[in-house]
Amino acid sequence: MNAAPVFERVYAALKQRLREGALAPGARLDPTDLSSALVASITPVRDALHRLAGEQLVATRQDGFQVPAPTEPDLRDLYAWNQQLLLLALRGARYSPLGRTGPPDPELHSAEVAEISFRMIAQSSGNREQANAIEALNDRLHAVRRAELRALPHIDEELADLAAADLPALRTGLGRYHRRRIAAVPEIIRALHRAPR
């Protein structure tokens, strides 16, 4: 059997679990246990964990791999970096890249809505490096955005306002969106740790 399809399947499954917050922050990721759960040999599991560590979705420690457990300063930095990248992507824009999309799909989780919106902003810049950086941040913040729903009220309305905003209002709204989260980092961290598994 070709090892590449097994590796890709294992990598995708682990990445999805991490993004959904299905694994507790700080939890040890044992390749042997994961290989049993994922019905794969230990080599593709270990390779997938190394790739995810390179993407900063998995932390490496002396005793192996762990689910990242962001500290308050770490999370504040991620939010600030996300805001800076989004505003940079909008620098040359003439109109809001979200304004023509209509309201967000009510069937989607707010984490997916934020991710799609930010991906659209990144792609509107025409700069692949900015788009790649925002996509990587989307992955790193996905589980956090799922936890935000338990810490912050009215997220759906907030995202709908961003989608309906013209360009100046979008820039202002992105600042407000990120400041709100930076101020609520302690609550978001607590929500992340008590997330349903």
Secondary structure, 3 states (H helix, E strand, C coil): CCHHHHHHHHHHHHHHHHHHCCCCCCCEECHHHHHHHCCCCHHHHHHHHHHHHHCCCCEEECCEEECCCCCHHHHHHHHHHHHHHHHHHCCCCCCCCCCCCCCCCCCCCHHHHHHHHHHHHHHHCCCHHHHHHHHHHHHHHHHHHHHHHHHCCCHHHHHHHHHHCCHHHHHHHHHHHHHHHHHCHHHHHHHHHCCCC
